[in-house]
Amino acid sequence: MSKATSRFGEFWSSLSIGWQILWPLAVFIAHRLIYRLFFHPLRLIPGPRRATLCGWYELYTNVWQDGQWCKTYPDLHKKYNSPVVRVGPDHVHVKDIDAYERIFRNGTNFSKDEVFYTCADNSGSIFSICDREEHRARRKALSPRFSKQAAEADAPWILRQLRQMENFMVKQSEMEKPFNANDLFRALSINVVGRTLLGNCENLVEYQEAKPELLETVDGLSVMIPLLRFFPYMAAVNQIIPSVIADKLMPSGVANFKKTCEDYTRPRMNKPIDTDFERSRASVIELLVAHSHDVTKKPPNLDLLAAEAFTFIDAGVDTAGRTLAAAVYHVLRDKEIEEHLRNELSEADLWCDDINQADLRKLAKLPYLNAIIKEAHRTWPALPGPLPRVVPPEGLQVGSYFIPADTIVSATHHSMHFDEKIFHEPTKFKPERWLREAKTDLDRYLNPYSRGSRACIGIK
C-alpha cells in the first residue's frame, strides 16, 4: 500500500470518527431549533427570530452593543404591535401596566429568576434572595435603617457631603481645571451608602479630578455582569480557587473596601444590638450581625458580610448617582427650567440658621422641584433593566396572549417611561408634564425603583 493511500485512509478514518462524535450534537441542535420555532409553548408570541432560536440575542445587544438590550424593547413592541414580545427562547418581555402591577405587586407569586440574580457571584445577598420567606425576614431585619425617619435623620449629613462636593467643583472651576460631574455624584452616592452600611465612618472616596479607585472597580464589575449571564463559570472559578490566590486576584478597590468593612465589623461581631431603639440607629452591618445572631445564634461569616456590603455599594452607585447627574444636566441646559427652580427655592425660605440645615417638610412639598425629580427618574430610571420573574403555575394572560408557567417574564421601566402614548414627547425633559391635570395618572407608570416587597430597599 502506498504512503498516499495510507495517509488518505488515516484521514478518512479520523473524519469518520469526528463525524460520529459531531452528528449527535448536530441532531440535538437541529431538534432544539425546530422545537423552539414550531412546537415551543411560546411559538405564537411575536418576536425577532434570532431571539427565538437562542439567548445570544441578549449577549449581542447587551455586551457587543454596550447595554442596549433593554432599549430595544420599545421598538420591538412597536414593530410587532403587541404587549408581549419574545426576547429569548423562554423569555417574554411585557409592556402592559396591568400585567406589570400583577407581576410586581405586594404578595406576588412571581418569584425572581435565580439564574439572573445570582450570576454575579452574589448568592445570599438580599438582592439575590429568591425565596420569599427568607427575603421577607432579611428585609424586615434591615428595614429600620431604610425607613423614612432614618432618611430624614441623615439629611443634614448628606447636605454637608453636597457642600464638600460643591466646594471641590468651585475650586476646580476657579483654577480652570476639569471635573466629571457624573463621577462626582456617583462618589457622593458611594459615601452616602457607606454611611448607611458602616455608620459614622470616614468618606469611602474623595471628591477629586481622577475617578476614585472604588468607583473604577464598580464600573469594571458592572461591565462583567452581562458576560457572567452567559459564562457563569467565570464566577464559579472564584469559589474553587484558594482564598490566598483569590485575594491576590481581587481588584484593589474591592480589597481596600473589604478591609475597611472588616475593620469596622470585627469588633461588633459578638455584640448584637437588642432593643428596637438601638436598631433604629444602627448601621446595615450591625443589623446584619444582629440578624445572624437571631437566626443562627452565632455571628455571620466575615467574608460573606463584606461581600454583602459590597453589593450595596454596587447597587447604590448608579441608582442615585447617575439619576442626580441627569437631573442637574437637564436643569442646567434649559434656562427656563433653571430659573423656575431657582425662583421656587428662593421663595420657599428653606434654610435654617445653619447653612447645613434645611426645612425638609417645606422641601418635600415644592411642586416644581418634585416635578424635576419625577422627570429625572422617568428619563433615567434607577432600575432600567428587565428584572426577570418566573411565571407561577397558573400562567399569565396578557391581552390575547397566554404565557405558560415557568416562563421568564420581564417588564422594563425604560419601556413604560418612554411610551409616547403615555408620555407626550418622551425623549424631552419636561417637568411641567407632572404639574398638569391629565386624563392618565402618570404616577401609575412611573416605577423607577420597581414595586412591591422586592422594590429597591433604599427607595426612601
N, C-alpha and C positions, 0 to 999 in steps of 0.2 A: 504494500500500500504506500502510495506517495505521501510525502510530508504535507503537501497541499490538501490532499484528501483527508488526512488525519486531522489537520487543523480545522478543516471545514466541519468534520464530524464533531470535534470538540465544541466548536462554535454553535452548531445546531443543537447539540446536547444541552449546552448552557442556556440557549434561547428557550428550549423546551421546558427546562426546569423553572426558568424565570416566568414563563407563561403560566405554568401550573400554579405558581405562587400568586401571580397577579390576577388571574382571571376570576377567582372567587371575590377578590376585592372589587374588581370592575363590576361584577354582577351585583354585589352588595350596594355599591354607589348608584348604579343604574336603578336598582329596586327602590332605594330611598328617594331618588329624584322623581321617579314616576309616581310613587306614593304621595309625595308632597304636592305634586302638581294635580293629580287626578282623583286621589282617594282620601286625602287628608281631611279631617273634620272641618278645617278652616279653608277648604278649597274654594268656597263660594264668597269668601271675603276678599274684596279687591285689594290690590297692592302690586308693587313692582315685581316682576318675575324673578329678578335676581335675589330679592329678599325672600321670596317664597322658597327658593331652592336651597339656600344656605345662609348661615349667620354672618358670612363675610361681608355682607352689605353694611352691617353695623361697623365692622372693623374699618372698612374703606371710608365711610363718611365720618367716623368719629376719630380715627387716627390719621389716615392719609390726608383727609380734608380738614384736619385740625379742629375737631369738636363741632362739626356742622351737623351731626346726626339729628339732634332734636330740632334744628332749624329747617330740616327738610320736611317735617311733618305737615305744616300748614299747606305747603304746595301739593303734597300728596292727597290731602283731604279735598283740596280744591280740584285737583286733576280727576279724581275718581268720584267727586260729588257724593261723598259718603262720610257718615260719622265714625266709621271704623275703617282702618287700613291695616293690612297685614304687613308688618315690617320685619318679620323673621319667620322661620318655619313654624314656630309655636308661639309667636309674639304678635299681639294685636294692639295697635295704638287707637285710643278712643278720644274723640273730640265731641263731647256731649255733656253738658253741665249736670243733667240728671244722673247720668251714669257716674260722672266724677263724684258727685255727692254721695252716691251709694257706695262707691269703692272706698272712699276716704272718710266716711262718717265715723263718729264715735261708736264703738261696739261693732265695727265691721268684721265680717268673717273672711275678708280678702287679706290673706297673710302676705308678708313680704317675701319676695323671691330670694331665697337664701343664697343661691349661686351668685346673684348680682351684688348683694350687700356684704358678702364675706370674701370677695375676690381680692381685696387689698390687704389680706393677712391681718384682719382686724376682728376676727371671730371672738365674741364675748363682750365687745363694746356695746354700749347702749344703742348705737346707730345700726349695729348688725344683728341684734337680737330679734329673732323671728317669732319665737314663742310668745304669745300674747300675755300669759300669766307672768312669765319671767320679766318681760318688758315692763308690765304694769308695776311690778314690785320695785324694779330698778328706778323707774321714773318717779314713783312715789317717794323713794328714798332721796332723790336729788331735787325734788320739786321745791323745797324751802329756798334753795339758792337761786332758783329761776322764777320766783314769784314777782308780782308787780311791786310789792313792797321792797324786795331786795334790789330790784332795778332802780327804784326811786332813791334808795339809800346810797347807791353807787353814783348817782348823778353828779354830785359835787366833785368827786374824784375824776370822773370822766371829763368833766369840764376843764379841770386842771391839766389833764392829758392833752386836750384840744389846745389849751394855751401853749403848752410846750411845743406842739406841732406847729402852731401858728407862729411862734417866735422863731423857729427854725426857718420857716418859709420866708418870713420878713427879712431875716438875716441874709439868706441866700439871694433874695431879690436885691437887697441893698448892695451886695457885692457883685451883682450881675452874674451870679452863678445859677446853673440849672438845678431843678429838683423834679422828681417824678411824683406828682400829686397822688396818682393811683397807688403807688407803693407806700406812700406816707399814710394814707387812710387804711391800708391793709396792715401797716405796722401798728397803727392805733388799735385796730381790731385785735391783733395779737396781744397787745398789752392789756386790753380790757378782758379778753378771755383768760389771760394769765392771772389776773387778779381774781377772777371768778374761780379759777382752778385752785390757786395756791393761797389766796387771801392777801394779806398785806406784804407782798413781795416787791422786789425791785422790778423795773421795766425789763421785760424779756428781750426787747430790741430797742435800739436808739433811733431817733429821727435824724437821718443822715442822708448825704448825697448818694452814697452807694447803697445797693439793695442789701438789707441785713442778711446774715448767713442763714438764720432760721427761715426767713421768707424765701430765700433761694432753694432751701431744702424742700419746703412745702410745694413750691412750684415744680420742682423736679419730680416729686412723688405724684403730684396731680397729673402730670404728663404720662406717668407709668400706669395709672389706674385703668384707662381703656385697654391697654395691652394685656393687663392681668385678667381681663374678662375672657380673653381667648387663650392666654398662656398661663393658666393658674399655677403650673408647676414652678414658675419663677418665684412665687410667694412661698410655695411648699418647700423649696430648697432651704429657705431661711429657717424652717422648722427642724431640719435634719442635720445641718452643719453644726459643729461645736460652737458653744456660746463665745469662746475666745475669738474664734475666726469671725463669727457674726458681728461681734462688737467692733472688730477692725474694719469690716466692710461697711459698717453703718455710716451714713453721711454725718459729717461733723456737726451739722446743725441739730440733727436728731440726738446725737451723742451728748452734746452740751445741754440740750433741753432735758434729756433723761437724767443727767447728773443733777441739774437744778431741782427737778422733780423729786429725785431720790433724797437729796439733802434736806428738802423741806419735809418729806413724808416720813423718813426713818424715825425721827423722834416721836411721831404721832401714831405709829403702827399699833401700839399696845395701849393707847389712851383714847378709846372710842368715846364720843360725846354721848350724853344721856338725855338731857332734858330737851323739850321742844324749843325752849328759848335759845339754848346753845345751837341747836340745829338751824334755827332761822338766821344765825350769824356765822355759820360755818362755811368753809370752802368746799368745793366739789370733792377734793381729795379727802378731806375729813369726813364728808358724808359717805364716800365710798368705803372708807375704813370702817365706819360705824355700821354700814350695811353688811359688810362681810362678817363682822362680829355678830350681828343679829341673825344672819342666815347660817353661818358655818361655825360660829363660836370661836373663830380664830382670825388673825389678821390676813389680809389679801397678799398674794404674791407681788413683791415689789416691782418686778419687771412688767407684769401684766398691768399693774396700776399706772406705771409710767407710760405704757403703750396706750392705755385708755385715755390718759390725759392728752397724749399727742393727737389722738383722733379729734378731741375737742378743739385743739389748735387748728388742725387741718380743716375742720368743718366751719370754724368761726372766721377764718381769714377773709374769704371771698364773699360769703353770705352777707356780711355787713360792710366790709371794706370797699368792695367794688361798687356796691349799691350807693354808698355815700359819695364815692368819687363820681359816679354817674350823675347823681343829683346836683352836685356842685358844678360839674361841667355844663349841664343843661341850664342852670341858673345863670352862670357867668357868660354864656354865649348868647343869651337873649336879654337885652337891656330892659325890655318891658317887664319880663318876669322878675329880674333882679330888683328893679325899682319898686314893683308891687310888694315884694317880700320885705325889702328894707323899710318901706312905709309901715307895713303891718307890725314888724318887730319894734320899730321906734314908738309907735302909738301904744303898744301893749304895756310899756313900763315894767319890763320883766326883771330888771336887775335889782338885787338887794344891795346892802352897803358893801359887801364883799364882792369883788369882781368875779370870783369863782362860785358865786351863788346865784341862782335864778329861781323864779317862781314857777315851779313845774306845772302847777294847776293852770296858770294862765297860758303857759307854753303849749300844753296839750290841747287847748281849746282854740288855737289860732287857725282859722279855716284855710287860709291860703297856704300856710306852712304845711298843714296836713295834706292839702291837695298836692303839693310838690312831693311830699313823701310817698303818697299813693302812686303818683305818676312815675316816680323813680322806681318803685317796686314793680310797676307794670312793665316798664321798658327794660328793666334789668332785674328780673326775679331772682331771689336768693337761691332758689332750687329750680333751675330751668330744665333739668334732665327728666328722664322718663319715669322714675320712681315706680319700678315694676312691682306688680302684685300678682298673686296666684288666684285664679277664679275658683270659688268654692264648688262643692258637689252639685248645687242646684243650677250652676251656669249663670250667664248674664245675657239679658236681652237688651240690645241697643237698637232702637228703631226696628227695622225688619230683619236684623241680623241676630242670630243666636251664637254666643261664644261659649263653648263647652267647658266643663270642669278641667282644671289643671293647666289651662292655657295661661300664658303670661300676658297680662294686660297692663297697659300703662296709659297715663294721661299727662302730658307735659303742660306746665303753666305757660311756657312760651307760646304754645298753640292757641290757648284761650286769650292770653293778653294781647295777641296781635290779630285777633279775629276782627276783620273790618266790618262784619255785621253787628258786632257788639261795640267796638271802639272805632269811631269815625277817624279816619286818617291815623291808623295805629302807629305808623313809623314816626309821627311827630310828637314832640314833648309838649303836651297841652294840659297844664294843671287845672285850667278852668273847666275841663270836662267833669271834674269831680264836684264842682260847685253848682252846676246847672241841674234843674229837675229834668229827669229823663224817664222815658217810658220803661226802660230797662234798669233794674237795680244793678249798677256796675259793680258794687261791692261783692255781689254774689260771684262774679267772675274773677275777682282779684284774690289770688291764693298764693302769694309768693313763698310762704313757709309751709305750704300744704295744710291739711285739716285733720281733725280727729286726734286720737290719742297718739298717733305717730307723727304729728306735726313737729316742727323744729322745737326742741325743748327750750331754746333760747329766744323764743318769739317775743317775750316781754321786753 
